[in-house]
Amino acid sequence: MTRFVCVHGHFYQPPRENPWTGRVEPEASAAPFHDWNERITKECYSPNADAGNYARMSFNFGPTLLSWLEREAGPVYEAILAADRESRERFSGHGSAIAQAHSHMILPLANARDKRTQVRWGILDFERRFGRSPVGMWLPETAVNLETLDALAEQRMRFTILAPDQARAWRRIGDSGWPEGAAAGLDTRRPYAVALPSGRRIAVFFYDGPTAHAIAFGELARGGEALARRLTRVFTDGQEPQLAHAATDGETYGHHYRGGERVLAQAFGSLEAEGLARLTNYDEFLSSAPPAFEAEIRENTSWSCVHGIGRWREDCGCQTGEHPGWSQSWRAPLREALDWLRDALAARFERGGEKYFRDPWTARDESLPVLSAPSAGDVEHFFGISAPRPLDPEERRRALRLVEMQRYSMLMFASCGWFFDDPAGLETRQILRFAARAIELSDEQPRGSLEEHFLTRLEAVRSNDPTAGSGREIYETSVTRLSA
């Protein structure tokens, strides 16, 4: 068999928990369900588990979503973990789950320290849940630059997945020069090696764009057999291994398209029953068919912004289409305000962390286990590797408060805060809540200088709704009240 098929699902929901209570509050737009996590679990995550899809596809689940599922939908959570174990039996020891950078931050817009921590936390979260080390990692919104890929390779990630238009050029390994216009002839049926500034290399799978687009925008309505044929139409005669693969939001299968999980299961069944191709996952295929070609990527690009990564820093023109006359000029000042706050919090973290850690930033990289339902053993291990001396209980409390502050200083960059049409929306309000919690954990007094400087910067963030006002007003009416 030289024909292989892999369908990847990126399963993710924004972190929705109130940072003071740890609970998701009622979301009226998700009615009749309590909130969107609950609704999408019912429509998508649970049905895909029942259909047996996870064990036959490639998938990643956002760590913040897995945390909610573990707490609120235990049987679904356990089914996801079991599916990865089953996939290892199905795919010659190669598990189908891959990791994700932790907080769904747009990594090309992050500084080098945050890139490293986001990748490291994604790995630590994966290891705790799946009981093995990941070999691949999903980049939020597939947003990429060379520094981001290097952060993955530094942590021994073998591969990631990108959109085909994120390739700039390609050639056979060993050839000299990059052919003009080579990206137009990109063959998505093979992996590509990408050389990195550090001297490291990482493999990239550029998914089949037309098929992924068709799946996301209506192909599922034609049924499972049609999907199977759509996936396999890229194959040609030849003896080289060929991978037909597509990546979409996992929520396509059941939430965006009702019954989509059944169509996907039928497609898998059709592929296997008719011998059209062999199902695989990325790690298994890469192990048997390592890259013979290399690629250059287009720097600062993503799968959901035709302008690169403008959707998360400027009024680039990308929007949902729900409010065609609205401006997204609020994005740039929001980014600038949060960048300023990140740097101010980082300075406080360094000053405070020097008292408790050998190296504050290395300690942050390894701190995730003490931020997510830690055991006594987790805490002892963390301070054993991070503290320069035994710390008394009060010192430990202060040290943990500092890393918790850093957790929220990264959660406030969750991509959804910029993705939609207005800062008065649910998603931007949520990241402002994370910012408020980070300020509070810095031991800043309410309405102290740090918060006041931040609020002054938020005044430049203007809602399209005159009644919502500025970012400062959104913060004061939605954040301060909720924290009271």
C-alpha positions, 0 to 999 in steps of 0.5 A: 500500500502506497496510498494513505489518508489522514484527517486532522481535527483541531479541537479547541474552545477559548478558556471561559472560566471566571478567573476568580471562581474557576467556573464557567458562568452561564452564556445566554448565546449557548441556550438551551445549554449552560455555556458553549463548552457544554453545548459543543460537547453535546453536539461534537466531542461526545458524538465523535467519541461514540462514533469511534472517530478519534482513534482513526484520525489525527487530533489535538485538543486545546489544554484549556478545553481538556481541563474543562472536559476532565472536570465537567465531562469525565466520560468524554475526556476518558474516551479521548485518552482511550482513543489515543491508546487505541490509535497506538495499536492501530498505527504501529505504536504511533499515537494520533494525539498531538500537543498544542501550544498551551494557551492558544496564543498567536506565537509569532506575536509573542516574545521568545520567553512566552514562545518557549513557555507555551511550547513547554506547557503544551508538552507538560500538559500532554504528558500528564494526560496521555502518558507519553511524550508528544512528537508533534504540535499544533500551532494556534491558528497555524500562525508561524514564523521561523522563531516559532518553529525553532521553539518547537524543534528545541523541545524535540517536536518532530513535526507540525501542520500548516496550510499550503499557502504558508509555503514559500518555496520547495525543492529536493533536499540537496538541490541548490537555489529555490525555484521561482514560483515553486510554492505554486506546485507544492505537493501536499502528499509528502512531508517537507523539512524546514531548516531553522536558524539554530541549525535544527530542522523540523518536518512540516505537513502542508495539508490539502487546502481545497479538500479542507476548504470543501469539508469546512464549507459543505462537503459533509452534506454529500455523505461519507462515501463522497468524502472518502472519494474527495480525500483520495482524489489527489492520488496518482499512479506511482510507487512513492508513499502518498499522503492525502490529508486535510486539517479543519476545526474539529468542531466541523464534525457535529457542531458546525455541521450536524451529523458530521461525526457520522459522515466522518465515521462513514468515510473512514469505514468506506476507505477501509472497506473498499481498500481505497487507501490505508488510514494513518496518522502523521507520526506513523507516515513520517516514520516510514516516509521521512522528508526527501524535500525541503521547504521555506515557509512564508513568515508570519502567516496563518490559516485564518488571515489572508493578510498573515497575522493581521487579524490579531494586531490590526484592522487588516480587513478580516472579520466574521462578516456578521457586522460588515460595516464595523471597524476593527481599529480597536485591535492594535491598541488592545495589543499594545495595551496588553503587551505593555502589561505583559512587560510590566508584569514580567518585571515584577515576576523577575524581581519577586522570583529572584527571591525564590527561584534559581532562575525565574523564567526556567521555573516558569517553564516547569511550573504547569504541574503546580498550576493545574490541580497539583498534588503534594508531590508536584509541589515538592518536585517543582520546588526541588528543581526550582528553588535555591534553598528550602522555602518556608510555607509563606515563601512557597505561597508567594512563589506560587502566586508569582507563577499564577500571575504569569499564567494569567499574563499569557491567558490574556493573549488567547487568540479569540480576544482579537478574532471577532468583530468587537471588543465588547464581545464575550471573548475580549471581555474574557481576556480582560478578566484574565488581565485583571486577575494577573494584576491582582496576583501581582499584589497591586492594590485596586486602582493602583498605578499598574492598573491605572496605567493599563486602563489609560491605554485601554481608552484607545480601544473603541467599541463599534457599539456606542453604548459599550464605549472604550476598552476602559469602560468595558473593563470597568463594567465587566471585569471589576464588577465580576471580581467583586 
